[in-house]
Amino acid sequence: MTTKIGTLRNVTIDAPDHRALGHFYRELTEATIRADFDHWFVIMTPGGAKLGFQPVSDLRRSTWPSQEVAQQLHLDFLVNDLAAATAKAESLGAKAVGGDGENFTVLTDIAGHPFCLCRNDQEEPITVFGVCLDSATATELASFYAPLLGMGAQQVESDDAWISGDGPIANVTFQQVTDYHAPRWPDPEHPQQMHLDILVDDIDVAHEQVVALGARPMPVVDEDADWRVYLDPADHPFCLVFMPKGYVPPAS
């Protein structure tokens, strides 16, 4: 595995009402608000995982399990009482749409994004296990993200793959999907549903490294922004986030 390029800072979820969705997950996970702007809302769970939310007024809702509007990514949460956690999620507006009722439940949040609650022996009521990416070739996508995030392979020998490392969002899994429909960002007819934000120290160095892995850079929208957009080999958009050169923090 090559040298780690960046750190998974947060998972960002699109929604017509980003604040409403942010508060849904805040209440579900007992998180605290870290940022609240018209263009950006961030929460941090008790375990330190950051989830971001950005407004997309005309977002097409996922039609999971149909690939017409693919889910693309989803979040997995660990809970100590599956029935209680499912009931709590439903009381907040989620809808149970699958699972076996004993080990895991699949739900959709108030913006239509699927997520999973998985039973686990733990003291905490709910924790973020990680994020799962859909792909036509799961093992190949895992081989892209392992060096990007500096995560070790737990499983990359079947249709599903799993890499893990340190940090509040310590696991990234990959599931192979028949007839996978990739996003075509920024086309609103084929939207992204969520994306990964990856923190890097030097954008110029990181740019060369991710391109060498197989990422495709998208046109720079704002030269002064502290992020750049790329597409992974499965066409999922992701962002490299960095400190702009010459940036001076505001005085406290």
Residue pairs with C-beta under 8 A, 6 or more apart in sequence:
1 146
1 147
1 150
1 152
1 153
2 147
2 209
3 147
3 150
4 147
4 148
4 149
4 150
5 147
5 148
5 149
5 150
5 198
5 200
5 206
5 209
5 210
5 213
6 148
6 149
6 198
6 199
6 200
6 206
6 240
7 149
7 150
7 167
7 198
7 199
7 200
8 149
8 167
8 169
8 172
8 196
8 197
8 198
8 199
9 50
9 197
9 198
9 199
9 241
10 42
10 49
10 50
10 51
10 52
10 169
10 196
10 197
11 50
11 51
11 52
11 73
11 75
11 131
11 169
11 194
11 195
11 196
11 197
12 51
12 52
12 53
12 54
12 194
12 195
12 196
12 197
12 239
13 21
13 51
13 52
13 53
13 54
13 111
13 113
13 193
13 194
14 53
14 54
14 55
14 56
14 59
14 111
14 191
14 192
14 193
14 194
15 21
15 53
15 54
15 55
15 56
15 59
15 111
15 113
16 55
16 56
16 57
16 58
16 59
16 111
17 55
17 111
18 40
18 41
18 53
18 54
18 55
19 36
19 41
19 53
20 110
21 53
21 109
21 110
21 111
22 33
22 41
22 42
22 43
22 51
22 53
24 92
24 93
24 94
24 109
24 110
25 31
25 43
25 51
25 53
25 109
26 32
26 33
26 43
27 92
28 77
28 88
28 89
28 92
28 94
28 126
29 43
29 45
29 46
29 77
29 126
29 128
30 45
30 46
30 125
30 126
31 43
31 44
31 45
31 46
31 51
32 43
32 44
33 41
33 42
33 43
34 42
34 43
34 44
34 50
35 41
35 42
35 52
36 42
38 55
39 54
39 55
40 52
40 53
40 54
41 52
41 53
41 54
42 50
42 51
42 52
42 53
43 50
43 51
44 50
45 51
45 126
45 127
45 128
45 168
46 124
46 127
47 124
47 127
47 128
47 168
48 167
48 168
49 127
49 128
49 168
49 169
50 168
50 169
51 75
51 128
52 197
56 188
56 191
58 188
59 111
59 188
59 191
59 193
60 69
60 188
60 189
60 191
61 69
61 111
61 112
62 69
62 70
62 71
62 72
62 108
62 112
62 113
62 114
62 193
63 69
63 70
64 70
64 71
64 97
64 108
64 114
65 98
67 177
67 179
67 180
67 181
68 181
69 181
69 191
70 134
70 177
70 180
70 181
70 182
70 183
70 193
71 113
71 114
71 134
71 193
72 133
72 134
72 182
72 183
72 192
72 193
72 194
72 236
73 131
73 132
73 133
73 134
73 193
73 194
73 195
73 196
73 236
74 113
74 114
74 115
74 116
74 131
74 132
75 113
75 115
75 116
75 128
75 130
75 131
75 132
76 115
76 116
76 118
76 128
76 129
76 130
76 131
76 132
76 171
76 173
77 85
77 115
77 116
77 117
77 118
77 126
77 127
77 128
77 129
78 118
78 119
78 120
78 122
78 124
78 126
78 127
78 128
78 129
79 85
79 117
79 118
79 119
79 120
79 122
79 125
79 126
80 119
80 120
80 121
80 122
80 123
80 124
80 125
81 119
81 125
82 101
82 102
82 103
82 104
82 105
82 117
82 118
82 119
85 105
85 117
85 125
85 126
86 96
86 105
86 107
86 117
89 96
89 107
89 117
90 96
90 107
92 110
93 109
93 110
94 107
94 108
94 109
94 110
94 115
95 107
95 108
96 105
96 106
96 107
97 106
97 107
97 108
97 114
98 105
98 106
99 105
99 106
99 116
99 117
102 119
103 118
103 119
104 116
104 117
104 118
104 119
105 116
105 117
106 114
106 115
106 116
107 114
107 115
107 116
107 117
108 114
108 115
109 115
113 193
113 194
116 132
117 126
118 129
120 129
128 168
128 169
129 171
130 164
130 169
130 170
130 171
130 172
130 173
131 169
131 171
131 172
131 173
131 196
132 172
132 173
132 174
132 175
133 141
133 145
133 172
133 173
133 174
133 175
133 234
133 236
134 174
134 175
134 177
134 180
134 234
135 141
135 174
135 175
135 176
135 177
135 180
135 234
136 176
136 177
136 180
136 234
137 176
137 233
137 234
138 159
138 160
138 161
138 174
138 175
138 176
139 156
139 157
139 158
139 159
139 161
139 174
140 233
141 161
141 174
141 232
141 233
141 234
142 153
142 156
142 161
142 162
142 163
142 172
142 174
143 156
144 213
144 214
144 215
144 232
144 233
145 151
145 163
145 172
145 174
145 232
146 152
146 153
146 156
146 163
147 213
148 198
148 209
148 210
148 213
149 163
149 165
149 172
149 198
150 165
151 163
151 164
151 165
151 172
152 163
152 164
152 165
153 161
153 162
153 163
154 162
154 163
154 164
155 161
155 162
156 162
156 163
159 175
159 176
160 173
160 174
160 175
160 176
161 173
161 174
162 171
162 172
162 173
162 174
163 171
163 172
163 173
164 170
164 171
164 172
180 234
181 190
182 190
182 234
182 235
182 236
183 190
183 191
183 192
183 193
183 235
183 236
183 237
184 190
184 235
185 191
185 192
185 218
185 229
185 231
185 235
185 237
192 236
192 237
195 236
195 237
195 238
195 239
196 236
196 238
196 239
197 227
197 238
197 239
197 241
198 238
198 239
198 240
198 241
199 241
199 242
200 206
200 240
200 241
200 242
201 242
202 242
203 228
203 240
203 242
206 240
206 242
207 217
207 228
207 240
210 230
210 240
211 217
214 232
214 233
215 230
215 231
215 232
215 233
215 238
216 230
216 231
217 228
217 229
217 230
218 228
218 229
218 230
218 231
218 237
220 228
221 229
224 244
226 241
226 242
226 243
226 244
226 247
227 239
227 240
227 241
227 242
228 239
228 240
228 242
229 237
229 238
229 239
230 237
230 238
230 239
230 240
231 237
231 238
232 238
